[in-house]
């Protein structure tokens, strides 16, 4: 997650800060191990936000994300904004670590929650390396500090070039309780790192109280 030239990999009003080690593992390995990309049939057929939502959960700071089909079970850390207004990335010293933008709603609250994580680090694939393989209908869980959980169903998985990133679609107001999970993706060059982002769109289907 990030660009080797230090530029932000995520454009728009809520952007992730650069992680300078992005792609180092790929370069050491011959530059041929691109992470899996979402297929065209996992993109939206229409506009996001037409789903039937479960009642929103109370605010609960996320502590863990579990995506069974990807065998992801990772702790969650809060992410703030840097001086340039860009989202600071999770630490790259722990490949199994996801982040949540703490300036927004918590997963399961009414609104759009944003989570992020590295696709790789210098040491190898990271927590969201296989994010692009998610399919519509797959479910994931975000556990909260209240010992409850929010369960989401995937509505779409799309990849965007940074220069064409749809800020309003990803970050803008949306009905019900929604979740966006973002990591780097698309093509890769040694000079600029990844040229795009993989975005998972999901909506709340069940909330469990602690």
N, C-alpha and C positions, 0 to 999 in steps of 0.2 A: 504494500500500500504506500504510494508516494512516488516521487520521481527522483532519479539520480541527479538531476540538475537542480533539485531543491524546490521546484515549482509544485504548487498544489495539484494533486491528482483529481480532486473533486471540485468542479467549478460551481459557481452560483452563490446564492446568499448564505448557504450553509455548506462550507467546503472543508475538506479534511486537510490538515497540514501535511507537509511532505515528510516522508520517512526516507532518509537518504540511502538506506540499504536495499530498497526495493530492487528486485531483479538480480541482486548479487549472486544468489544461489543459481539462477538460470544461467547467468554468464559463466559461472564456474563449471556448469554442467553442459556447456556447449550451446546454450541459448535456444534449446529446442523443446523445453518442457513447459509449454504454455498451459495454464490451468484450463480445465474444461469450460467451454462456453455454452450458454443456453441455446437451445435450438429454436427455430422460428415459431414452432407450434406452441411454445411456452410464453409467447408474447401476448399482450392484450388483444382480444378480438374487437373490443370496443373501448369505452372510456372506463377508467378505474372508478370504484366507488358505488357500484350498483349491487353489491352483495348484501346478504341478510346478516346483520351483526348481532352478537350476543350483547346483553347489557354490560356497560363498561364496569371495570373494576375501580375501586378506590386507588388513589395514588400509592404506589409501593415501589421503592427504588429497586431496580432489577439486580439480582445477585448471580444469576446463572442462566445460560441459554442452552437448551438441548434440542438438537435436530436429529432424531433417531435415524432417518434414512441416510444421513451423512456421517453417522457415528460421532457427532459433535456433542460434547458435554463440557462446556467451558465457563469459567467464572467471568463476571462482567465488572468492568470498572467504569466510573464516571468520566466523561470527557468534557472539557471546557473549550473555550475559544482563546486563541492566541491574540496578540496585539493587533494583528491584521484582520481579525474577525473570522479566522478560519478554524475549523474544528481540529483540535489537537488529536493526533492518532494515539491508539494504545501503545504501551511500551512494546518495543520489538525484541526485548530480551526473553519474552515468554510467548512462544508460538501458539499456545492454547489460551488466548485471552481475547475477549471481545469487549467492545466499548459501547456506551450509551451516552447520547447527548443530554447532559443533565440540565441544560437550559430549557428543555422541552418537556412534553408530557412523558409519563412513565408508560411502558408497554401495558396495554389494557385499559388505560384511561381513555376518555373520549378525546379524539384528536389523532394526530400522526406522530408516533414515536420513531426515533431514528437510532439505529444501531450500526456499528461499523467494526471492521476488523481487517487484519492483514491477510493478504492472499499468500504471501511468502515472506521470508526473512533471509538473512545471509546463511542461516543454517538449514533451510529447507522449507517445504510447504507449511503454511500456517493455518489458523483455525478456519478460515473461509476459502481455502484452496478449491474445494469442490462445490462452492455455492452455486455455480452455474449449472450444476446437474439437477437442482431441485425442479420438481414438476408441479403443475397446477394440482391442487388438492393435498399435497404433502403437508403434514402438520409439524409444528414446532412448539416448544414450551419456553416461556420466560418466567423463571421463578423470582419471587419478590422477597424483600426483607420482612414482609409481614407473614412469611411462610405460606403464602398463597401462590397461585400460578395463573398465568394468562396463556391460553392455548390459541394459536393462530393457524389458519389455513392459507396456503400459498395461492394467490390469484394470478400471478404472472411473474416471469423472470426475464428481464430484458437487459441488453447491453447497449451502452451509448458511448459514442466518441466524446471526449471531454469538451471539444469545441461545440458539440451539439447537445450538451446535457440539458434535459428539460426540467429546469428548476421548479417550476410551478407544479408540474405533474408529480415530482418526487417529494418535494418539501411542502407544497402548498396545503391549505385547509382541505379537509376531506371529511365525509360523513362517517359517523360511527367511530369505532376504535380500530386504528390501522397501524401497521408496522412497516418500516422500510429497513432493509438490511443491505449495506453497501460495502463493496470491496473493489479492488482494482481488477481490470480485465481488458479484453480486446486484444489488439496487436501489441507487439513489444519490439523496441529497438534499444540497442546499447546506449545510444545518445540520450533518449528521452524516457526510457522505461515504458510502462504501459500507457497506451493511448486512450483508454476508455475505462468505464466502470460497469460492473455488474450490479444490478439493483433487483432485489426481491421485494415484491409487493404482497402483503398479507393482511388479512382482517381477522378480528377476534371472533372465535366461534364458541369459546367456553372460558369462564372464569371460575377459579376455585379459591375460596376464602381460606385464610390461614387459621 
